[in-house]
Amino acid sequence: ELAVWGTEDGLRFVTPPHEGRLSEARSLLHMLGALDGNQRITDHGRALAKQPLHPRLAHMLVKGGEQAAILAALLAERDPLRNRGTDLALRMRAIHNPNAFADAHRGTIARIKDETKRLKRATTKRAKLDLGELAALAYPDRIGLRRAGAAPRYVLSGGKGAILPQGDALAGHRLIVATDLDGDPREARIRQAAALSMEGLEALFGDQIKWHNICTWSRRDRAVLARKHRRFGALILEDNPWHDAPDADVAKAMLDGIRELGLKPSRAARRLMARAALMGDDFPDIKETTLMETLEDWLLPHLMSVRTAADWKNFDILPALQSHLGWDNTQRLDRTVPGYYETPLGRKIAIDYDEATPGINVRLQEMFGVTRHPVVGQTPLQITLLSPAQRPVQVTSDLPRFWRTSYEDVRKDMRGQYPKHPWPEDPTQADPTLRAKPRK
């Protein structure tokens, strides 16, 4: 009515309607052809508004003509047959021959017949449609396709789920139209329905049945599935493999798999991420949470050969991270937070960034002469000083202080255990070495 008046947008309600329900109403009217793409009334919509029926039934009556009158009258009334399953065809037979049904409600049937006569006067004859096709005109969003399995569960073209009573006469049909549901939002129970043929569906909605190529991540298969679907709304009428799916489509679907599986950086990638975290705020953020939020930006171009959980397990994100940082940032990182510490002897020792504080393990004698504690960024390295047998003897984040304090005690212990190695009184003035004392 608001669309007919043309005042919907500017009308101030005393009690505003629920926005979600208003949106569903607009969607249904658009599906019935009563509103155009701009939510304005169409000529067909004006014709529906003139009918004293719900827009669903009015649409069925206008499109189906005289033959739809009895079904419109039936659906607008209470059920004339109680506890007799869901099949609308049984109700139609009861209306035509109530004497054959001892449990038929005669008063209801009489009202349906009177309403049928009234509705017929305002209709014309149209092409012959069967019961399911007429019902589908009124309920294009409730055309149901049977799911796989023993239970008579259906997915409806509008996207919701529904189930028939076990053993119902319609339970074996692949396609039905649910004309009455109990309203359960999760999986509604079907109270009335009609069988629908594939030919009938294609005759009515052939222009809306289209092929769709899709790539999706399957949690069950733990892989990207590329399929060709022939669809009507939410119904997948045909499902075939999509063998030549573009790599870009597969890679985009794989992102959903990565969101489920997690980033799983290699040890080298974790070291790079930890080093970057020690840089300033002007350096690109490659913390794991940020990377997971921006997968499309840095990872997508590198996923062309990844489509399963096993592929992802063997994939190293390090090259993608390095590409994301770029040459200039990588050079800055190497200068400020290097991956290696170069000892006074020129040896490169990998810095361990796995712990909260970056650190190295190095022979104590190799650090002789070092009077300034090495840092990465603004963080002092945690140095584990090793004996000649590569066993830890001291952990320090302040090497000059260690030389001044604890070194003397360490020297006393080590001279007894390793007499062939140098233990100078002033290590700051000694030359670094990895060799034992020369023989006399």
Legacy VTK file of the C-alpha trace (Angstrom):
# vtk DataFile Version 3.0
C-alpha trace
ASCII
DATASET POLYDATA
POINTS 440 float
0.000 0.000 0.000
2.858 2.397 0.794
4.414 1.729 -2.605
1.043 2.398 -4.280
0.764 5.710 -2.406
4.361 6.561 -3.320
4.974 7.986 0.165
6.968 5.225 1.852
10.274 7.075 2.231
8.821 10.237 3.708
6.065 8.719 5.866
6.508 9.123 9.609
5.082 6.157 11.529
3.629 6.442 15.008
5.127 2.977 15.531
7.827 2.288 12.902
7.711 -1.211 11.371
10.510 -3.680 12.120
13.259 -2.899 9.606
14.137 -6.563 9.032
10.543 -7.527 8.288
10.102 -4.471 6.087
13.171 -5.516 4.119
11.824 -9.078 3.733
8.504 -7.661 2.507
10.250 -5.522 -0.120
12.309 -8.534 -1.209
9.183 -10.672 -1.656
7.363 -7.956 -3.608
10.401 -7.542 -5.844
10.449 -11.332 -6.417
6.758 -11.213 -7.341
7.403 -8.356 -9.778
5.331 -5.896 -7.744
8.284 -3.542 -7.131
11.060 -2.546 -9.511
14.774 -2.250 -8.753
14.189 1.183 -7.168
11.426 -0.162 -4.889
8.756 1.669 -6.913
5.395 0.097 -7.705
5.041 -1.619 -11.085
1.894 -2.008 -13.186
1.796 -5.633 -12.031
2.076 -4.423 -8.453
-0.911 -2.122 -8.921
-2.894 -5.084 -10.286
-1.980 -7.124 -7.192
-2.995 -4.300 -4.867
-6.504 -4.388 -6.295
-6.982 -8.024 -5.286
-8.431 -8.696 -1.802
-5.695 -11.248 -1.149
-2.191 -11.546 0.222
0.243 -10.432 -2.539
1.436 -14.034 -2.918
-2.038 -15.299 -3.718
-2.877 -12.214 -5.769
0.199 -12.832 -7.933
-0.805 -16.474 -8.391
-4.330 -15.429 -9.357
-3.213 -12.758 -11.848
-0.613 -15.038 -13.460
-2.521 -18.316 -13.203
-5.949 -16.996 -14.081
-9.216 -18.782 -13.433
-7.593 -22.125 -12.595
-5.786 -20.497 -9.633
-8.986 -19.324 -7.944
-9.694 -22.535 -6.044
-6.100 -22.837 -4.773
-6.097 -19.165 -3.715
-9.313 -19.719 -1.798
-7.917 -22.902 -0.204
-4.656 -21.256 0.897
-6.502 -18.276 2.351
-8.691 -20.546 4.521
-8.067 -22.958 7.374
-7.096 -26.521 6.473
-10.225 -28.535 5.566
-8.389 -31.793 6.334
-6.618 -32.159 9.679
-3.982 -34.788 10.401
-3.949 -36.034 6.801
-0.353 -35.219 5.819
0.831 -32.209 3.887
-0.270 -32.909 0.298
-2.340 -30.058 -1.152
-3.614 -32.390 -3.902
-5.532 -34.312 -1.221
-7.228 -31.043 -0.117
-8.165 -30.263 -3.700
-9.832 -33.670 -4.050
-11.710 -33.094 -0.802
-13.065 -29.780 -2.122
-14.235 -31.391 -5.361
-15.702 -34.458 -3.607
-16.176 -33.867 0.153
-18.338 -36.994 0.469
-15.229 -39.137 -0.147
-13.574 -37.734 3.002
-15.360 -38.462 6.238
-13.044 -36.144 8.193
-13.382 -33.167 5.810
-14.625 -29.974 7.477
-17.797 -29.192 5.490
-18.103 -25.573 6.635
-14.562 -24.773 5.526
-15.089 -26.437 2.158
-18.298 -24.462 1.632
-16.475 -21.183 2.308
-13.656 -22.175 -0.080
-16.182 -22.900 -2.853
-17.967 -19.583 -2.333
-14.645 -17.685 -2.380
-13.592 -19.575 -5.509
-16.707 -18.365 -7.355
-16.038 -14.764 -6.296
-12.377 -14.870 -7.337
-13.162 -16.444 -10.724
-15.304 -13.467 -11.681
-12.227 -11.219 -11.595
-9.930 -13.532 -13.605
-9.408 -14.711 -17.139
-8.447 -18.064 -18.583
-4.718 -18.706 -18.845
-2.414 -21.480 -20.014
-2.973 -24.685 -18.095
-0.740 -25.075 -15.019
-0.673 -27.952 -12.568
-1.059 -27.614 -8.801
2.669 -27.421 -8.068
3.230 -24.759 -10.722
0.409 -22.611 -9.344
1.797 -22.946 -5.825
5.255 -21.986 -7.097
3.850 -18.739 -8.487
2.714 -17.786 -4.989
5.754 -19.125 -3.166
8.824 -18.738 -5.418
10.989 -18.463 -2.293
9.654 -21.743 -0.867
10.435 -24.117 -3.693
12.200 -26.971 -1.935
14.932 -29.299 -3.196
15.428 -32.536 -1.239
18.762 -32.832 0.510
20.823 -36.018 0.404
20.054 -38.556 3.141
17.199 -40.657 4.411
15.317 -37.872 6.227
12.938 -35.775 4.059
14.870 -32.511 4.569
14.701 -29.742 2.001
16.582 -26.563 1.222
14.231 -23.810 0.088
14.958 -21.471 -2.808
14.956 -18.544 -0.379
17.850 -20.125 1.525
16.077 -21.551 4.574
15.711 -25.196 5.571
12.516 -27.211 5.992
11.510 -30.780 6.776
8.505 -32.942 5.965
7.027 -35.332 8.522
8.628 -38.778 8.276
6.560 -41.032 6.000
4.642 -38.145 4.420
3.197 -38.808 0.963
5.437 -36.081 -0.538
8.646 -37.267 1.142
9.901 -39.041 -1.970
9.626 -36.016 -4.275
12.802 -34.204 -5.300
11.017 -30.862 -5.716
8.126 -29.491 -3.699
6.556 -26.123 -2.922
6.005 -25.485 0.789
2.858 -23.363 1.143
2.622 -23.515 4.952
5.491 -23.641 7.473
5.516 -23.608 11.259
7.892 -20.619 11.362
10.918 -22.293 12.950
13.824 -20.073 11.748
16.382 -22.917 11.856
14.492 -25.733 10.114
10.777 -25.177 9.665
8.313 -28.063 9.640
6.257 -28.203 6.455
2.513 -28.322 7.131
1.230 -28.039 3.554
2.989 -28.520 0.232
2.613 -29.542 -3.393
4.839 -31.628 -5.627
6.622 -29.770 -8.427
8.253 -31.175 -11.551
11.583 -29.982 -12.954
9.770 -29.195 -16.198
7.322 -27.013 -14.308
10.124 -25.175 -12.506
11.946 -24.495 -15.783
8.753 -23.375 -17.533
7.994 -20.801 -14.825
11.477 -19.619 -13.864
13.714 -20.561 -16.792
15.051 -16.999 -17.034
16.187 -17.187 -13.387
17.882 -20.606 -13.622
21.520 -19.971 -14.451
24.917 -21.643 -14.358
27.335 -20.346 -11.731
31.038 -21.179 -11.559
32.208 -21.284 -7.956
35.384 -21.969 -6.023
34.880 -22.555 -2.307
36.874 -23.889 0.610
35.423 -27.157 1.899
35.892 -27.769 5.629
34.994 -31.423 5.154
37.394 -32.034 2.262
40.017 -29.600 3.583
40.489 -28.416 0.031
39.248 -25.877 -2.505
36.384 -27.291 -4.553
35.804 -25.861 -8.036
32.281 -26.627 -9.268
29.769 -25.584 -11.918
26.314 -25.162 -10.379
23.015 -24.769 -12.187
21.016 -22.784 -9.658
17.613 -21.381 -8.918
17.960 -19.131 -5.901
19.596 -21.242 -3.200
18.785 -24.511 -5.015
21.631 -26.342 -6.762
19.819 -28.211 -9.516
22.980 -29.579 -11.169
26.518 -29.896 -9.787
29.499 -30.622 -12.078
33.291 -30.283 -11.683
34.892 -27.048 -12.929
38.106 -28.475 -14.345
39.537 -25.295 -15.856
38.930 -22.986 -12.893
41.359 -20.006 -13.088
44.233 -20.048 -10.613
43.153 -16.652 -9.295
39.704 -18.001 -8.335
41.230 -21.034 -6.617
43.703 -18.827 -4.729
40.934 -16.514 -3.513
38.927 -19.466 -2.194
42.062 -20.819 -0.507
42.150 -17.699 1.648
39.086 -19.020 3.501
40.979 -22.257 4.102
43.928 -20.312 5.518
41.585 -18.438 7.845
40.446 -21.823 9.153
43.850 -23.541 9.192
45.895 -20.631 10.536
48.973 -18.908 9.156
51.542 -21.583 10.153
54.724 -19.540 9.462
57.987 -21.427 9.054
60.791 -20.827 11.538
62.474 -18.444 9.101
59.206 -16.550 8.571
58.648 -16.305 12.344
62.154 -14.854 12.725
61.393 -12.228 10.089
58.087 -11.323 11.793
59.791 -11.070 15.189
62.543 -8.847 13.761
59.986 -6.534 12.143
58.161 -6.204 15.489
61.298 -4.590 16.945
61.267 -1.816 14.340
59.560 1.533 14.800
55.985 2.498 14.057
56.939 3.638 10.556
57.809 0.060 9.567
55.187 -2.243 7.979
53.222 -4.247 10.556
53.644 -7.960 9.849
52.389 -9.341 13.156
50.337 -12.496 12.699
47.000 -10.870 13.597
47.575 -8.118 11.036
48.667 -10.582 8.372
45.522 -12.685 8.886
43.370 -9.571 8.443
45.132 -8.551 5.214
45.658 -11.881 3.409
44.338 -10.505 0.121
46.929 -7.729 0.103
50.142 -9.701 0.585
49.492 -13.452 0.163
46.971 -13.852 -2.656
49.437 -13.515 -5.598
51.620 -16.296 -4.131
48.913 -18.982 -3.755
48.568 -20.149 -7.345
49.668 -23.730 -6.580
47.967 -24.091 -3.194
44.493 -25.670 -2.966
44.540 -28.221 -0.089
45.442 -28.333 3.593
48.429 -30.524 2.680
49.624 -27.924 0.142
49.351 -25.217 2.790
51.296 -27.269 5.310
54.219 -27.444 2.863
53.985 -23.787 1.810
56.522 -21.280 3.179
55.170 -17.734 3.503
58.684 -16.256 3.802
59.016 -15.191 0.118
55.561 -13.584 0.261
56.526 -11.641 3.401
59.785 -10.504 1.839
57.919 -9.365 -1.274
55.403 -7.555 0.929
58.164 -5.674 2.744
60.010 -4.747 -0.444
63.691 -4.099 -1.060
64.027 -0.800 0.832
62.312 -2.036 3.993
64.287 -5.281 3.910
67.530 -3.303 3.782
66.395 -1.123 6.699
65.496 -4.242 8.659
68.874 -5.877 7.988
70.683 -2.757 9.173
68.590 -2.125 12.292
67.428 -5.589 13.381
69.755 -7.998 11.579
69.163 -11.700 11.216
72.741 -12.468 12.231
75.284 -11.197 14.731
78.833 -10.923 13.413
81.366 -11.821 16.117
84.764 -10.089 16.448
86.204 -13.051 14.554
83.893 -12.399 11.612
81.634 -15.418 12.215
77.911 -14.919 11.594
75.666 -16.363 14.304
71.888 -16.524 13.677
69.966 -14.452 16.184
67.173 -16.421 17.846
63.950 -14.388 17.756
61.670 -17.191 18.958
61.710 -15.987 22.568
60.501 -12.662 23.946
64.064 -11.307 23.898
66.287 -11.938 20.853
69.432 -13.834 21.703
72.555 -15.654 20.541
74.705 -18.508 21.826
78.439 -17.809 21.507
81.740 -19.051 22.983
82.844 -16.803 25.818
86.421 -16.449 24.424
85.015 -15.240 21.107
83.627 -12.141 22.863
86.939 -11.032 24.402
87.575 -7.368 23.701
83.861 -6.470 23.259
83.132 -3.497 25.527
79.740 -2.417 24.161
76.774 -4.757 24.466
75.283 -5.602 21.042
71.688 -4.521 20.372
69.024 -5.124 17.732
66.840 -2.088 17.234
66.685 -0.667 20.736
66.731 -4.094 22.392
69.913 -5.566 23.959
70.719 -9.058 22.730
70.466 -11.808 25.323
73.868 -13.501 25.097
74.328 -17.059 26.305
78.077 -17.423 26.847
79.355 -20.943 26.259
82.283 -22.911 27.620
84.840 -24.478 25.248
82.619 -27.594 25.416
79.624 -25.518 24.175
77.852 -25.610 27.552
76.152 -22.456 28.914
78.139 -20.730 31.651
76.393 -17.349 31.832
73.422 -15.489 30.355
73.708 -11.710 30.159
72.072 -8.671 28.593
74.910 -6.403 29.784
78.292 -7.745 28.669
80.433 -4.872 30.085
78.843 -5.414 33.510
79.505 -9.158 33.251
83.212 -8.477 32.552
83.367 -6.232 35.637
81.468 -8.527 38.035
80.697 -12.166 37.373
83.562 -12.897 35.006
86.093 -13.332 37.809
84.076 -16.166 39.390
83.498 -17.771 35.994
87.251 -17.495 35.276
88.120 -19.344 38.475
85.792 -22.219 37.621
86.713 -22.419 33.940
90.502 -22.299 34.454
90.299 -25.532 36.412
88.029 -27.258 33.908
89.659 -25.955 30.751
93.290 -25.155 31.553
94.352 -25.295 27.912
92.147 -22.296 27.009
92.933 -18.632 27.720
91.233 -16.979 30.717
92.775 -13.504 30.896
92.369 -11.337 33.992
91.095 -8.443 31.841
88.950 -9.862 29.049
88.254 -6.401 27.627
91.898 -6.118 26.590
92.277 -9.666 25.262
91.950 -10.782 21.664
88.957 -12.920 20.784
89.780 -16.517 20.001
88.425 -19.996 19.473
91.744 -21.675 19.941
93.416 -23.267 22.934
96.728 -21.962 24.289
99.683 -22.890 22.092
101.814 -25.734 23.431
105.150 -24.762 25.058
LINES 1 441
440 0 1 2 3 4 5 6 7 8 9 10 11 12 13 14 15 16 17 18 19 20 21 22 23 24 25 26 27 28 29 30 31 32 33 34 35 36 37 38 39 40 41 42 43 44 45 46 47 48 49 50 51 52 53 54 55 56 57 58 59 60 61 62 63 64 65 66 67 68 69 70 71 72 73 74 75 76 77 78 79 80 81 82 83 84 85 86 87 88 89 90 91 92 93 94 95 96 97 98 99 100 101 102 103 104 105 106 107 108 109 110 111 112 113 114 115 116 117 118 119 120 121 122 123 124 125 126 127 128 129 130 131 132 133 134 135 136 137 138 139 140 141 142 143 144 145 146 147 148 149 150 151 152 153 154 155 156 157 158 159 160 161 162 163 164 165 166 167 168 169 170 171 172 173 174 175 176 177 178 179 180 181 182 183 184 185 186 187 188 189 190 191 192 193 194 195 196 197 198 199 200 201 202 203 204 205 206 207 208 209 210 211 212 213 214 215 216 217 218 219 220 221 222 223 224 225 226 227 228 229 230 231 232 233 234 235 236 237 238 239 240 241 242 243 244 245 246 247 248 249 250 251 252 253 254 255 256 257 258 259 260 261 262 263 264 265 266 267 268 269 270 271 272 273 274 275 276 277 278 279 280 281 282 283 284 285 286 287 288 289 290 291 292 293 294 295 296 297 298 299 300 301 302 303 304 305 306 307 308 309 310 311 312 313 314 315 316 317 318 319 320 321 322 323 324 325 326 327 328 329 330 331 332 333 334 335 336 337 338 339 340 341 342 343 344 345 346 347 348 349 350 351 352 353 354 355 356 357 358 359 360 361 362 363 364 365 366 367 368 369 370 371 372 373 374 375 376 377 378 379 380 381 382 383 384 385 386 387 388 389 390 391 392 393 394 395 396 397 398 399 400 401 402 403 404 405 406 407 408 409 410 411 412 413 414 415 416 417 418 419 420 421 422 423 424 425 426 427 428 429 430 431 432 433 434 435 436 437 438 439
